[in-house]
Structures are given as structure tokens and as C-alpha cells.
Amino acid sequence: MTITMPALPVTKILLLAVVDPGTGIQPPGTQGIVTAMGYVSWVVCALCVTGVLLVAGRMALHHRQGIGGEHLSGLAWVLAACILVAAGSGVVGALI
């Protein structure tokens, strides 16, 4: 025999524990910082795409020459950087 308990009180407690930041107002004088962060995020995303393309090109050239095997680590580093950029942009987007 199983005993079920209603999940409503636990849900209420969890929902009350989350802080609502609201819409907020940007402090005066920070427009330049926000603009610079936007430019930096676009440049970093472009660098991630460029890194993936460079690793893919190197893989293609080495495959044609009969060399292989070292590319997986390079691709792993580039994809790890892409994951960090995606996570960081989500955190910064939530804060701004």
C-alpha cells in the first residue's frame, strides 16, 4: 500500500524561495558598458564559429594527406569554449 502526499505545499515553498528580480532599471552611466558587453559577446561568438571552422578545415587537409587522430582534442577544446560562451551569455543575459 502506497501513501501519496500532495505536492502542493512543497511547490509553494519552492516558489516562495525564488527571488523575483523584477524588470529593474539600468543605472545611469552604464550604457557604454552594456554596449561594450554586446560587442564582446558578438566577437566571442564569431571566434567560436571560426575556431570550429578552422578545426574542420585542418581535419579535411590532414585527412587528404593521410594524417589523422589529433583533431579530436582540438575539436573538444573548441567545443568546450563554445559551451562556456553559451553558458556565460545566458548568465549575463539574465543579469542585464
N, CA, C and O atoms as a GROMACS GRO file, in nm:
protein
  384
    1MET      N    1   0.084  -0.117   0.000
    1MET     CA    2   0.000   0.000   0.000
    1MET      C    3   0.089   0.124   0.000
    1MET      O    4   0.180   0.138   0.082
    2THR      N    5   0.062   0.214  -0.093
    2THR     CA    6   0.141   0.336  -0.100
    2THR      C    7   0.060   0.453  -0.048
    2THR      O    8  -0.061   0.461  -0.065
    3ILE      N    9   0.131   0.540   0.016
    3ILE     CA   10   0.068   0.661   0.069
    3ILE      C   11   0.116   0.778  -0.015
    3ILE      O   12   0.237   0.800  -0.029
    4THR      N   13   0.022   0.851  -0.071
    4THR     CA   14   0.060   0.966  -0.152
    4THR      C   15   0.034   1.093  -0.073
    4THR      O   16  -0.067   1.106  -0.002
    5MET      N   17   0.125   1.184  -0.086
    5MET     CA   18   0.110   1.313  -0.019
    5MET      C   19   0.097   1.420  -0.126
    5MET      O   20   0.161   1.410  -0.231
    6PRO      N   21   0.017   1.518  -0.104
    6PRO     CA   22   0.003   1.623  -0.204
    6PRO      C   23   0.133   1.702  -0.218
    6PRO      O   24   0.199   1.733  -0.119
    7ALA      N   25   0.168   1.734  -0.342
    7ALA     CA   26   0.292   1.805  -0.370
    7ALA      C   27   0.274   1.957  -0.364
    7ALA      O   28   0.370   2.031  -0.380
    8LEU      N   29   0.152   2.002  -0.341
    8LEU     CA   30   0.125   2.145  -0.342
    8LEU      C   31   0.201   2.222  -0.235
    8LEU      O   32   0.258   2.326  -0.268
    9PRO      N   33   0.205   2.179  -0.109
    9PRO     CA   34   0.280   2.258  -0.010
    9PRO      C   35   0.430   2.268  -0.042
    9PRO      O   36   0.490   2.373  -0.020
   10VAL      N   37   0.489   2.162  -0.094
   10VAL     CA   38   0.631   2.167  -0.129
   10VAL      C   39   0.653   2.263  -0.245
   10VAL      O   40   0.751   2.337  -0.246
   11THR      N   41   0.562   2.263  -0.341
   11THR     CA   42   0.573   2.353  -0.455
   11THR      C   43   0.561   2.498  -0.410
   11THR      O   44   0.634   2.584  -0.459
   12LYS      N   45   0.472   2.526  -0.318
   12LYS     CA   46   0.458   2.662  -0.268
   12LYS      C   47   0.585   2.708  -0.199
   12LYS      O   48   0.627   2.823  -0.216
   13ILE      N   49   0.645   2.621  -0.122
   13ILE     CA   50   0.768   2.658  -0.051
   13ILE      C   51   0.880   2.687  -0.151
   13ILE      O   52   0.953   2.784  -0.136
   14LEU      N   53   0.893   2.603  -0.254
   14LEU     CA   54   0.997   2.624  -0.354
   14LEU      C   55   0.974   2.751  -0.433
   14LEU      O   56   1.069   2.823  -0.464
   15LEU      N   57   0.849   2.780  -0.467
   15LEU     CA   58   0.820   2.900  -0.544
   15LEU      C   59   0.843   3.026  -0.462
   15LEU      O   60   0.883   3.129  -0.516
   16LEU      N   61   0.817   3.019  -0.332
   16LEU     CA   62   0.841   3.135  -0.248
   16LEU      C   63   0.989   3.160  -0.227
   16LEU      O   64   1.029   3.274  -0.199
   17ALA      N   65   1.071   3.058  -0.238
   17ALA     CA   66   1.214   3.073  -0.215
   17ALA      C   67   1.285   3.140  -0.333
   17ALA      O   68   1.396   3.191  -0.316
   18VAL      N   69   1.225   3.141  -0.452
   18VAL     CA   70   1.287   3.203  -0.568
   18VAL      C   71   1.267   3.353  -0.561
   18VAL      O   72   1.156   3.402  -0.543
   19VAL      N   73   1.376   3.427  -0.575
   19VAL     CA   74   1.370   3.572  -0.568
   19VAL      C   75   1.330   3.626  -0.705
   19VAL      O   76   1.383   3.585  -0.808
   20ASP      N   77   1.236   3.719  -0.704
   20ASP     CA   78   1.192   3.782  -0.828
   20ASP      C   79   1.268   3.914  -0.844
   20ASP      O   80   1.244   4.008  -0.768
   21PRO      N   81   1.360   3.921  -0.943
   21PRO     CA   82   1.438   4.044  -0.957
   21PRO      C   83   1.358   4.159  -1.017
   21PRO      O   84   1.401   4.274  -1.010
   22GLY      N   85   1.244   4.128  -1.076
   22GLY     CA   86   1.165   4.234  -1.139
   22GLY      C   87   1.228   4.278  -1.269
   22GLY      O   88   1.324   4.216  -1.317
   23THR      N   89   1.176   4.384  -1.326
   23THR     CA   90   1.232   4.433  -1.452
   23THR      C   91   1.354   4.518  -1.427
   23THR      O   92   1.447   4.515  -1.508
   24GLY      N   93   1.357   4.592  -1.322
   24GLY     CA   94   1.474   4.673  -1.287
   24GLY      C   95   1.494   4.790  -1.381
   24GLY      O   96   1.435   4.797  -1.489
   25ILE      N   97   1.578   4.880  -1.338
   25ILE     CA   98   1.612   4.997  -1.417
   25ILE      C   99   1.764   5.002  -1.428
   25ILE      O  100   1.835   4.983  -1.330
   26GLN      N  101   1.811   5.026  -1.548
   26GLN     CA  102   1.955   5.032  -1.570
   26GLN      C  103   2.010   5.157  -1.502
   26GLN      O  104   1.956   5.267  -1.519
   27PRO      N  105   2.117   5.141  -1.425
   27PRO     CA  106   2.176   5.258  -1.359
   27PRO      C  107   2.228   5.359  -1.461
   27PRO      O  108   2.272   5.320  -1.570
   28PRO      N  109   2.221   5.486  -1.428
   28PRO     CA  110   2.269   5.586  -1.523
   28PRO      C  111   2.420   5.574  -1.544
   28PRO      O  112   2.495   5.544  -1.451
   29GLY      N  113   2.462   5.598  -1.666
   29GLY     CA  114   2.603   5.594  -1.700
   29GLY      C  115   2.657   5.456  -1.735
   29GLY      O  116   2.777   5.441  -1.756
   30THR      N  117   2.571   5.356  -1.743
   30THR     CA  118   2.618   5.221  -1.774
   30THR      C  119   2.585   5.178  -1.916
   30THR      O  120   2.605   5.062  -1.952
   31GLN      N  121   2.536   5.268  -1.997
   31GLN     CA  122   2.501   5.233  -2.134
   31GLN      C  123   2.625   5.192  -2.213
   31GLN      O  124   2.618   5.100  -2.295
   32GLY      N  125   2.737   5.258  -2.190
   32GLY     CA  126   2.860   5.223  -2.260
   32GLY      C  127   2.909   5.083  -2.224
   32GLY      O  128   2.960   5.011  -2.309
   33ILE      N  129   2.893   5.045  -2.098
   33ILE     CA  130   2.934   4.911  -2.055
   33ILE      C  131   2.847   4.805  -2.121
   33ILE      O  132   2.897   4.702  -2.166
   34VAL      N  133   2.718   4.831  -2.125
   34VAL     CA  134   2.626   4.735  -2.187
   34VAL      C  135   2.656   4.722  -2.336
   34VAL      O  136   2.651   4.611  -2.390
   35THR      N  137   2.685   4.833  -2.402
   35THR     CA  138   2.719   4.828  -2.544
   35THR      C  139   2.848   4.751  -2.566
   35THR      O  140   2.857   4.669  -2.658
   36ALA      N  141   2.949   4.775  -2.482
   36ALA     CA  142   3.076   4.704  -2.494
   36ALA      C  143   3.057   4.554  -2.470
   36ALA      O  144   3.119   4.473  -2.540
   37MET      N  145   2.974   4.518  -2.374
   37MET     CA  146   2.949   4.376  -2.348
   37MET      C  147   2.879   4.311  -2.466
   37MET      O  148   2.905   4.194  -2.498
   38GLY      N  149   2.791   4.384  -2.532
   38GLY     CA  150   2.726   4.332  -2.653
   38GLY      C  151   2.825   4.307  -2.764
   38GLY      O  152   2.819   4.204  -2.831
   39TYR      N  153   2.917   4.402  -2.785
   39TYR     CA  154   3.020   4.383  -2.888
   39TYR      C  155   3.111   4.265  -2.854
   39TYR      O  156   3.144   4.185  -2.942
   40VAL      N  157   3.151   4.255  -2.730
   40VAL     CA  158   3.239   4.146  -2.689
   40VAL      C  159   3.171   4.011  -2.709
   40VAL      O  160   3.234   3.915  -2.753
   41SER      N  161   3.043   4.003  -2.676
   41SER     CA  162   2.972   3.875  -2.692
   41SER      C  163   2.962   3.836  -2.839
   41SER      O  164   2.974   3.718  -2.872
   42TRP      N  165   2.939   3.932  -2.928
   42TRP     CA  166   2.934   3.900  -3.071
   42TRP      C  167   3.071   3.856  -3.122
   42TRP      O  168   3.080   3.762  -3.201
   43VAL      N  169   3.177   3.923  -3.078
   43VAL     CA  170   3.312   3.887  -3.122
   43VAL      C  171   3.348   3.747  -3.073
   43VAL      O  172   3.406   3.668  -3.148
   44VAL      N  173   3.316   3.716  -2.948
   44VAL     CA  174   3.349   3.585  -2.893
   44VAL      C  175   3.270   3.475  -2.965
   44VAL      O  176   3.325   3.368  -2.993
   45CYS      N  177   3.144   3.500  -2.995
   45CYS     CA  178   3.066   3.400  -3.070
   45CYS      C  179   3.124   3.380  -3.210
   45CYS      O  180   3.129   3.267  -3.259
   46ALA      N  181   3.167   3.489  -3.274
   46ALA     CA  182   3.229   3.476  -3.406
   46ALA      C  183   3.360   3.399  -3.397
   46ALA      O  184   3.391   3.320  -3.486
   47LEU      N  185   3.437   3.419  -3.290
   47LEU     CA  186   3.560   3.344  -3.272
   47LEU      C  187   3.534   3.195  -3.250
   47LEU      O  188   3.611   3.111  -3.296
   48CYS      N  189   3.426   3.163  -3.180
   48CYS     CA  190   3.391   3.021  -3.160
   48CYS      C  191   3.357   2.955  -3.294
   48CYS      O  192   3.401   2.844  -3.322
   49VAL      N  193   3.278   3.023  -3.374
   49VAL     CA  194   3.243   2.968  -3.506
   49VAL      C  195   3.368   2.955  -3.591
   49VAL      O  196   3.386   2.855  -3.661
   50THR      N  197   3.456   3.056  -3.587
   50THR     CA  198   3.581   3.050  -3.662
   50THR      C  199   3.669   2.934  -3.616
   50THR      O  200   3.731   2.866  -3.697
   51GLY      N  201   3.673   2.912  -3.484
   51GLY     CA  202   3.752   2.801  -3.432
   51GLY      C  203   3.701   2.666  -3.480
   51GLY      O  204   3.781   2.579  -3.514
   52VAL      N  205   3.571   2.648  -3.482
   52VAL     CA  206   3.515   2.523  -3.531
   52VAL      C  207   3.548   2.505  -3.679
   52VAL      O  208   3.584   2.395  -3.722
   53LEU      N  209   3.536   2.613  -3.757
   53LEU     CA  210   3.567   2.604  -3.900
   53LEU      C  211   3.715   2.575  -3.925
   53LEU      O  212   3.749   2.500  -4.016
   54LEU      N  213   3.803   2.634  -3.844
   54LEU     CA  214   3.947   2.609  -3.860
   54LEU      C  215   3.981   2.464  -3.827
   54LEU      O  216   4.061   2.402  -3.898
   55VAL      N  217   3.923   2.411  -3.721
   55VAL     CA  218   3.948   2.271  -3.686
   55VAL      C  219   3.894   2.179  -3.796
   55VAL      O  220   3.958   2.080  -3.832
   56ALA      N  221   3.777   2.212  -3.849
   56ALA     CA  222   3.721   2.131  -3.957
   56ALA      C  223   3.808   2.136  -4.082
   56ALA      O  224   3.829   2.034  -4.147
   57GLY      N  225   3.860   2.254  -4.116
   57GLY     CA  226   3.950   2.265  -4.230
   57GLY      C  227   4.079   2.188  -4.210
   57GLY      O  228   4.129   2.124  -4.302
   58ARG      N  229   4.133   2.195  -4.088
   58ARG     CA  230   4.255   2.119  -4.059
   58ARG      C  231   4.230   1.969  -4.067
   58ARG      O  232   4.315   1.893  -4.113
   59MET      N  233   4.112   1.928  -4.021
   59MET     CA  234   4.076   1.786  -4.031
   59MET      C  235   4.069   1.743  -4.177
   59MET      O  236   4.116   1.635  -4.213
   60ALA      N  237   4.009   1.827  -4.261
   60ALA     CA  238   3.996   1.792  -4.402
   60ALA      C  239   4.132   1.784  -4.470
   60ALA      O  240   4.157   1.692  -4.548
   61LEU      N  241   4.219   1.880  -4.442
   61LEU     CA  242   4.353   1.877  -4.503
   61LEU      C  243   4.433   1.756  -4.458
   61LEU      O  244   4.497   1.691  -4.540
   62HIS      N  245   4.430   1.726  -4.331
   62HIS     CA  246   4.506   1.612  -4.281
   62HIS      C  247   4.447   1.479  -4.328
   62HIS      O  248   4.520   1.382  -4.348
   63HIS      N  249   4.316   1.475  -4.346
   63HIS     CA  250   4.254   1.354  -4.399
   63HIS      C  251   4.300   1.329  -4.542
   63HIS      O  252   4.325   1.216  -4.583
   64ARG      N  253   4.310   1.438  -4.617
   64ARG     CA  254   4.356   1.425  -4.756
   64ARG      C  255   4.502   1.380  -4.762
   64ARG      O  256   4.541   1.309  -4.854
   65GLN      N  257   4.582   1.422  -4.663
   65GLN     CA  258   4.724   1.385  -4.660
   65GLN      C  259   4.747   1.249  -4.594
   65GLN      O  260   4.858   1.196  -4.596
   66GLY      N  261   4.642   1.193  -4.537
   66GLY     CA  262   4.655   1.063  -4.472
   66GLY      C  263   4.697   1.071  -4.326
   66GLY      O  264   4.729   0.969  -4.265
   67ILE      N  265   4.697   1.189  -4.270
   67ILE     CA  266   4.732   1.208  -4.129
   67ILE      C  267   4.602   1.220  -4.052
   67ILE      O  268   4.506   1.280  -4.102
   68GLY      N  269   4.595   1.166  -3.934
   68GLY     CA  270   4.472   1.178  -3.857
   68GLY      C  271   4.492   1.145  -3.712
   68GLY      O  272   4.596   1.092  -3.673
   69GLY      N  273   4.394   1.174  -3.633
   69GLY     CA  274   4.395   1.134  -3.494
   69GLY      C  275   4.410   1.247  -3.394
   69GLY      O  276   4.362   1.234  -3.282
   70GLU      N  277   4.476   1.357  -3.430
   70GLU     CA  278   4.500   1.464  -3.334
   70GLU      C  279   4.387   1.567  -3.331
   70GLU      O  280   4.390   1.659  -3.249
   71HIS      N  281   4.292   1.553  -3.416
   71HIS     CA  282   4.192   1.657  -3.434
   71HIS      C  283   4.083   1.654  -3.328
   71HIS      O  284   4.020   1.756  -3.299
   72LEU      N  285   4.062   1.538  -3.270
   72LEU     CA  286   3.954   1.527  -3.173
   72LEU      C  287   3.980   1.614  -3.051
   72LEU      O  288   3.886   1.673  -2.997
   73SER      N  289   4.103   1.622  -3.007
   73SER     CA  290   4.132   1.707  -2.891
   73SER      C  291   4.114   1.854  -2.925
   73SER      O  292   4.063   1.931  -2.843
   74GLY      N  293   4.154   1.895  -3.045
   74GLY     CA  294   4.134   2.034  -3.085
   74GLY      C  295   3.987   2.069  -3.094
   74GLY      O  296   3.944   2.176  -3.052
   75LEU      N  297   3.910   1.977  -3.151
   75LEU     CA  298   3.766   2.000  -3.160
   75LEU      C  299   3.701   2.002  -3.022
   75LEU      O  300   3.609   2.080  -2.998
   76ALA      N  301   3.749   1.917  -2.932
   76ALA     CA  302   3.695   1.916  -2.795
   76ALA      C  303   3.723   2.048  -2.724
   76ALA      O  304   3.636   2.099  -2.654
   77TRP      N  305   3.842   2.104  -2.742
   77TRP     CA  306   3.874   2.233  -2.679
   77TRP      C  307   3.788   2.346  -2.736
   77TRP      O  308   3.740   2.431  -2.661
   78VAL      N  309   3.769   2.345  -2.866
   78VAL     CA  310   3.687   2.450  -2.928
   78VAL      C  311   3.542   2.437  -2.884
   78VAL      O  312   3.478   2.538  -2.854
   79LEU      N  313   3.490   2.316  -2.880
   79LEU     CA  314   3.351   2.298  -2.837
   79LEU      C  315   3.334   2.329  -2.689
   79LEU      O  316   3.229   2.378  -2.649
   80ALA      N  317   3.435   2.301  -2.608
   80ALA     CA  318   3.428   2.339  -2.466
   80ALA      C  319   3.423   2.491  -2.452
   80ALA      O  320   3.351   2.543  -2.368
   81ALA      N  321   3.499   2.560  -2.535
   81ALA     CA  322   3.494   2.707  -2.533
   81ALA      C  323   3.356   2.757  -2.576
   81ALA      O  324   3.304   2.853  -2.520
   82CYS      N  325   3.297   2.692  -2.676
   82CYS     CA  326   3.162   2.730  -2.720
   82CYS      C  327   3.060   2.709  -2.609
   82CYS      O  328   2.970   2.791  -2.592
   83ILE      N  329   3.074   2.601  -2.535
   83ILE     CA  330   2.982   2.574  -2.424
   83ILE      C  331   2.998   2.680  -2.316
   83ILE      O  332   2.899   2.727  -2.260
   84LEU      N  333   3.123   2.717  -2.285
   84LEU     CA  334   3.146   2.822  -2.185
   84LEU      C  335   3.087   2.955  -2.230
   84LEU      O  336   3.029   3.028  -2.149
   85VAL      N  337   3.101   2.987  -2.357
   85VAL     CA  338   3.044   3.112  -2.409
   85VAL      C  339   2.892   3.108  -2.400
   85VAL      O  340   2.830   3.207  -2.361
   86ALA      N  341   2.832   2.996  -2.435
   86ALA     CA  342   2.686   2.985  -2.429
   86ALA      C  343   2.636   2.996  -2.286
   86ALA      O  344   2.535   3.062  -2.260
   87ALA      N  345   2.705   2.933  -2.193
   87ALA     CA  346   2.664   2.942  -2.052
   87ALA      C  347   2.685   3.082  -1.999
   87ALA      O  348   2.600   3.136  -1.928
   88GLY      N  349   2.798   3.142  -2.034
   88GLY     CA  350   2.825   3.278  -1.987
   88GLY      C  351   2.728   3.380  -2.044
   88GLY      O  352   2.684   3.471  -1.973
   89SER      N  353   2.693   3.365  -2.170
   89SER     CA  354   2.599   3.460  -2.230
   89SER      C  355   2.461   3.446  -2.168
   89SER      O  356   2.388   3.544  -2.157
   90GLY      N  357   2.424   3.324  -2.129
   90GLY     CA  358   2.295   3.307  -2.061
   90GLY      C  359   2.293   3.374  -1.925
   90GLY      O  360   2.194   3.435  -1.887
   91VAL      N  361   2.404   3.362  -1.852
   91VAL     CA  362   2.412   3.425  -1.719
   91VAL      C  363   2.413   3.577  -1.733
   91VAL      O  364   2.343   3.646  -1.660
   92VAL      N  365   2.493   3.628  -1.827
   92VAL     CA  366   2.499   3.773  -1.846
   92VAL      C  367   2.365   3.826  -1.897
   92VAL      O  368   2.321   3.933  -1.856
   93GLY      N  369   2.300   3.751  -1.987
   93GLY     CA  370   2.169   3.794  -2.035
   93GLY      C  371   2.064   3.799  -1.926
   93GLY      O  372   1.975   3.884  -1.928
   94ALA      N  373   2.075   3.709  -1.830
   94ALA     CA  374   1.981   3.710  -1.717
   94ALA      C  375   2.009   3.829  -1.624
   94ALA      O  376   1.917   3.884  -1.563
   95LEU      N  377   2.135   3.867  -1.612
   95LEU     CA  378   2.170   3.977  -1.523
   95LEU      C  379   2.142   4.114  -1.584
   95LEU      O  380   2.113   4.210  -1.513
   96ILE      N  381   2.151   4.122  -1.717
   96ILE     CA  382   2.131   4.253  -1.781
   96ILE      C  383   1.988   4.274  -1.810
   96ILE      O  384   1.951   4.379  -1.864
   0.00000   0.00000   0.00000
